[in-house]
Amino acid sequence: MRGCPPLRQPLYFFSMADQTQKMISLLGRMRKQMNGAVADAMYYYGQNYGLNYGVSLPTIREIASTEGKDHSLAQYLYKQQVRELRLAALHIADPAQLSCEEASTWAEGIINSEVAEEMAFAVLSLSPHLAAIFHTWSSSDNEMLAYAALMAVARRQQTIDVEIITSIKDIVRRHSSSRIIAQGAVALLSAAAQNTELTTAIKESLTALGEGSAADYIREEMEWRLEALQ
């Protein structure tokens, strides 16, 4: 699989005070929507952040949308140990500016499945370098990165080819007991199944998954999904 072509990174000229002011404004609007019960529930299920106001994802997306695309601001917000700011950053970031080199920095902030899903939805699936980033992240021992990669390609259905489908067996074997990897693989294979030319590759991939709870879940889910498409 090809890597990324050289990309000259843009130079960002901004006032740190201006970025901080924008962050304070965003945080103030998020605080007005805080929900302590939701935050507590997320903590219970392992979605830990430094600070979490429990604001719903639709609300975070709506507030972030008022900022437009501002990649430097997104980078600044993503570094903050606040759930709402980190998730908002993904909707303020400019996917066109997500290079392979920069992707490693964003990867460090994918601390749970919620961030992985929003990264896939808002940024990675729209990146011009999705194929190369998929290759790197899906080969990682970090299940959150592999999950984000699977979900991003599933969302961008036109990028799915035989090579990507074939690679799923290695991802699943690497994370043989991971439920979220299994769910990501099902999402990708279900998207691929919309293209009848990929049906044979999908069936061969299912056969090659090996053993384990993740493989069992994928085969069970895909069996009825493929039957429904016939």
ZAMARGU-4260 file (C-alpha; in steps of 0.2 Angstrom, whole numbers, plus 5000, padded with zeros to 4 digits):
<rodrens>
0) 5000/5000/5000 | 5007/5017/4995 | 5012/5029/5008 | 5009/5048/5008 | 5016/5059/4996
5) 5027/5073/5003 | 5016/5087/5009 | 5023/5104/5013 | 5015/5109/5030 | 5006/5126/5031
10) 5013/5139/5042 | 5001/5145/5056 | 5003/5163/5062 | 4992/5166/5077 | 4991/5174/5094
15) 4992/5162/5108 | 4981/5174/5117 | 4968/5174/5103 | 4968/5155/5103 | 4966/5155/5122
20) 4952/5167/5121 | 4943/5156/5108 | 4945/5141/5119 | 4938/5150/5135 | 4923/5156/5124
25) 4920/5138/5118 | 4922/5131/5136 | 4909/5143/5143 | 4896/5138/5130 | 4900/5119/5134
30) 4898/5122/5152 | 4880/5129/5150 | 4876/5112/5142 | 4884/5101/5156 | 4876/5085/5162
35) 4884/5078/5177 | 4874/5061/5176 | 4880/5058/5159 | 4898/5062/5164 | 4897/5050/5178
40) 4890/5036/5167 | 4904/5039/5155 | 4917/5037/5168 | 4909/5021/5174 | 4911/5014/5157
45) 4929/5018/5155 | 4928/5034/5144 | 4940/5044/5155 | 4945/5062/5152 | 4954/5074/5163
50) 4938/5085/5163 | 4921/5080/5157 | 4905/5090/5157 | 4894/5077/5150 | 4889/5087/5135
55) 4880/5077/5121 | 4889/5074/5105 | 4876/5083/5094 | 4878/5098/5105 | 4897/5098/5104
60) 4896/5096/5085 | 4883/5111/5084 | 4894/5122/5095 | 4910/5117/5086 | 4902/5121/5069
65) 4900/5139/5073 | 4919/5141/5073 | 4921/5135/5055 | 4937/5126/5049 | 4952/5132/5059
70) 4966/5119/5059 | 4977/5128/5071 | 4964/5131/5084 | 4959/5113/5082 | 4977/5108/5086
75) 4977/5119/5101 | 4960/5113/5108 | 4965/5094/5105 | 4979/5096/5117 | 4968/5101/5131
80) 4963/5088/5144 | 4944/5092/5142 | 4932/5080/5134 | 4921/5093/5125 | 4936/5103/5119
85) 4945/5087/5112 | 4929/5082/5103 | 4925/5099/5096 | 4943/5100/5089 | 4939/5086/5078
90) 4925/5096/5070 | 4935/5112/5069 | 4950/5103/5061 | 4953/5104/5042 | 4954/5086/5036
95) 4963/5092/5020 | 4977/5096/5031 | 4979/5080/5040 | 4995/5073/5033 | 5003/5056/5038
100) 5016/5065/5048 | 5003/5075/5058 | 4992/5060/5060 | 5004/5053/5073 | 5001/5068/5084
105) 4982/5066/5083 | 4984/5048/5087 | 4991/5052/5104 | 4974/5059/5109 | 4963/5044/5104
110) 4961/5038/5122 | 4944/5029/5120 | 4931/5023/5108 | 4922/5039/5108 | 4937/5049/5102
115) 4941/5036/5089 | 4923/5036/5082 | 4923/5055/5081 | 4940/5055/5073 | 4934/5043/5060
120) 4918/5052/5057 | 4925/5070/5056 | 4943/5070/5051 | 4951/5053/5045 | 4937/5048/5033
125) 4939/5065/5024 | 4958/5065/5024 | 4966/5064/5007 | 4979/5052/5015 | 4966/5040/5022
130) 4973/5025/5013 | 4991/5027/5020 | 4985/5032/5038 | 4974/5017/5038 | 4989/5006/5034
135) 4999/5013/5048 | 4985/5014/5061 | 4977/4997/5057 | 4994/4989/5059 | 4996/4996/5077
140) 4994/4986/5093 | 4984/5000/5099 | 4966/4994/5097 | 4959/5012/5097 | 4969/5017/5082
145) 4965/5001/5073 | 4946/5004/5077 | 4947/5022/5071 | 4955/5016/5055 | 4942/5003/5052
150) 4927/5015/5055 | 4935/5029/5044 | 4936/5017/5029 | 4919/5010/5032 | 4912/5028/5031
155) 4922/5031/5015 | 4915/5016/5006 | 4923/5021/4989 | 4940/5018/4996 | 4937/5000/5000
160) 4946/4987/4989 | 4952/4969/4990 | 4968/4974/4998 | 4959/4982/5013 | 4947/4968/5015
165) 4962/4956/5015 | 4971/4965/5028 | 4956/4963/5040 | 4962/4946/5045 | 4978/4952/5052
170) 4969/4966/5062 | 4957/4954/5069 | 4971/4941/5074 | 4981/4955/5082 | 4966/4960/5093
175) 4957/4943/5094 | 4947/4947/5109 | 4943/4965/5105 | 4924/4969/5104 | 4927/4986/5096
180) 4939/4979/5083 | 4925/4966/5079 | 4912/4980/5077 | 4924/4990/5066 | 4927/4976/5055
185) 4909/4972/5053 | 4906/4991/5049 | 4919/4990/5035 | 4914/4973/5028 | 4896/4979/5028
190) 4900/4994/5018 | 4911/4984/5006 | 4896/4972/5004 | 4887/4986/4995 | 4898/4982/4980
195) 4894/4965/4974 | 4911/4964/4965 | 4919/4963/4983 | 4908/4948/4989 | 4921/4935/4985
200) 4934/4944/4994 | 4923/4947/5009 | 4919/4928/5010 | 4937/4923/5009 | 4942/4936/5022
205) 4929/4928/5034 | 4936/4911/5031 | 4954/4917/5035 | 4949/4926/5051 | 4955/4912/5062
210) 4949/4909/5080 | 4944/4920/5094 | 4929/4930/5101 | 4931/4944/5088 | 4932/4932/5073
215) 4916/4923/5079 | 4907/4939/5081 | 4912/4945/5064 | 4907/4929/5055 | 4890/4928/5065
220) 4886/4946/5060 | 4891/4945/5042 | 4882/4929/5039 | 4865/4937/5040 | 4870/4953/5032
225) 4877/4945/5017 | 4861/4934/5016 | 4850/4950/5017 | 4859/4957/5002 | 4857/4942/4991
</rodrens>
